[in-house]
Amino acid sequence: MRKFKLNHTLVSFLPIIVFLPITYQIINDFHIGGLELFIDFIKSAFTPKINKEIINISITRLNETLFISFISWIISIIFGSVLGILSSDIFYKFIRIPLFIKYFLRYFLNIIRSIHELVWCLILMQIFGINISIGILAICIPFIAINAKVIREQLELISEEIIESITSLNGDNFSSLLTLIWSPIVKIIKIFGLYRFECSIRSTVILGLFGIGGIGTSIFLSFQALNFNEMWTYIFSLSFLTLFSKQILKRLKVKRINSNIILAIIFISILITFSCLYFLINLLINNYYLSNLLLSKTIFLNVFNFPNDFLKSIFNTIILAIFASGIAISVPPFLLLISQNKYYIITLRVLAFIIRLIPPTIIILILLMFNTPSLSLAAITLGFYNAGITFKLLNDNLSEIDKNNYSAFKSIGIPNRSSWLIGIFIKESRSYLSYCAYRFDIIIRETAIVSIVGSIGLGWQLKESLSSFAWNEVFIIICSYSSIAIIGELINDKIKSNIV
Amino acid sequence: MKPLIELNNISYKYKNKKILKDINLKINEGEKIALIGKSGAGKTTLISILNGIKKQTNGDVKIYSKSFNNLDNSQKSKIATIWQDLRLIDDLSAEQNVNCGLLCNQNLIFTLKNLLNISTFHKAHKCMDLCQLQSSIYSKDLKNISGGQKQRIAISRSIIQEPEILFADEPFNNLDPKLCNYLKNLFISGLNNYKIKFPNTILFSMHKIDLIDGFTRVIGLKNGEIYFDIHKDDLRESYLENIY
């Protein structure tokens, strides 16, 4: 019997089956109660409010956003690099310090990375109150761990032969280490570090929706007041900031930077980092609520006294992550398969940009105009938000791919869709799936964002427990989030190694 | 009789360099043409213009009395090409690659079935057998296949299409002399036990001069121009010396 083969190309489409249960639930819960509001929302996109006052607010809020994202980006790059080096194998080959530090750091970083910045933000807000420094700290915690992991992985790619050639020179240990790690670190900061700035802006906006400041706060307040014209002004000004920063980063990426300039940048960044840390610690000390400290002592008390539907919340969070990933993986190739018309692709690019721009919290609130809160609604929100990101990546990569096979198939009359599938997409599907596996890690962490608003999963439970200062529940929820993310990451590593 | 393919004053420029200069050519049905010339003479570019991959800078190309862009898919499916770089799909097996030649007459479902490896491969196997590919490689991935076998897979993919016109750019690369002769004769005669319909009109670009026996017409290209366009029997040694 012929062996059935499921290659990477088809696996990319397979997750589309998640739409079956999702569509069923969405149709069942559908209502038109918010139709008027939705029409108003769409209409307002074409008539954003523009006056001197709004423009001034936008500029101030953008400044705040830029400040939070820039500072947290710089801090996370500096500390991420240091911790990445300290947790790498190569460091311990040259510097003689106990090995347990490496393992401790790795586990510690794994745990803090697995929890989304929004969860950190909510906890810190409850302890220290609302201020900008909380936003910076909340972004920094997971970002430092993410950067450290990426830098460590890059350093592990340094071959044994190169290490041997440097050690054979019998130079000073620290100098030898620096010689080996300098280029890989500069390279990864240039490629990955610059991209993290974009992530930092996105996270700042999301935290802003929960009151931390910046343009996100203005978007949320205007949305809450149903002042959609004003909200669109803020969203458009955010798009300006995103596009502007993207252009600058693009130029920086291709520009060849002199080593002296790199050293100067690192020096200045370290100065900024430590000055900011000084102010940050001061601010936190001044805003620290003693009552919360006392409450926080109850963390380890009654840890087993969690709510009855806690297991259900964990299950919902896992299903939410799987459904959202299914949408994020399968929708972009499916949409691109439908047509290769130039104008259709441009329309998709614009839609993907808008979806990436509107924070998921707002997307779910818009969808709630037509539906009741449910797992499917949360999955659609998170799935399409991430599909905006996977679409951009896929489309960018496909446009750079060699189209020889595609044109060869077209020339013998093979229909457009088949030609696209076997002439273009088949070449990219492997790396696309590999990226999607990485995206799945992020989606697991991001379930916190939609579940807080969408009344589903652990996020909702976290919000409830934080509001009632039930620190024992908060502790269990954090452990659960962390466990789900770490297990998900382990499974993903396995999948990724199979794909490659 | 109207020619099957007609090229009028075709020129092709790339980065201000003229690759083809004022090519005029008429190809009638049933002609077996050998296109010869040294590397860089413009053979690949000419084939790429004939099969619609490249757009000429000047002049017009007519196939079935239409420009390539105006041909519908069923007409395009009657034109096959064997590419110099083969253009096979690395992620598919040998037989799946050969089956890709059938996609022109099929819908997306057939493509999906081929990708899932649940399509029928009888015809693909016949074509591969005609190209002397052993059954042991039918289901092998391209990664584990030699250059000569890949060449024959590309040839099989063009045969399965059962085209009326075949353009081939160095189709016998990577093959030993015996196989080259066998495959050339197969294309010239079209005779086979499987009743696979072979193209009646062929244009092969070739380096190996010893393979031009059996062709009806020989076209020599030099520096992007047609240096000679003669019946095979009129070919003289001096012509070849001038173009190489």
Interface residues (C-beta under 8 A of the other chain):
Chain A: R2 K3 F4 K5 L6 N7 H8 T9 L10 N404 N405 S407 A408 F409 K410 S411 I412 G413 I414 P415 R417 S418 S419 L421 I422 I426 K427 S429 R430
Chain B: N51 G52 I53 L71 D72 N73 S74 Q75 K76 S77 K78 I79 A80 T81 W83 D85 R87 I89 D91 L92 S93 C100 G101 L103 C104 Q106 N107 L108 F110 T111 L112 L115 L116 N117 I118 S139 Q161 P163
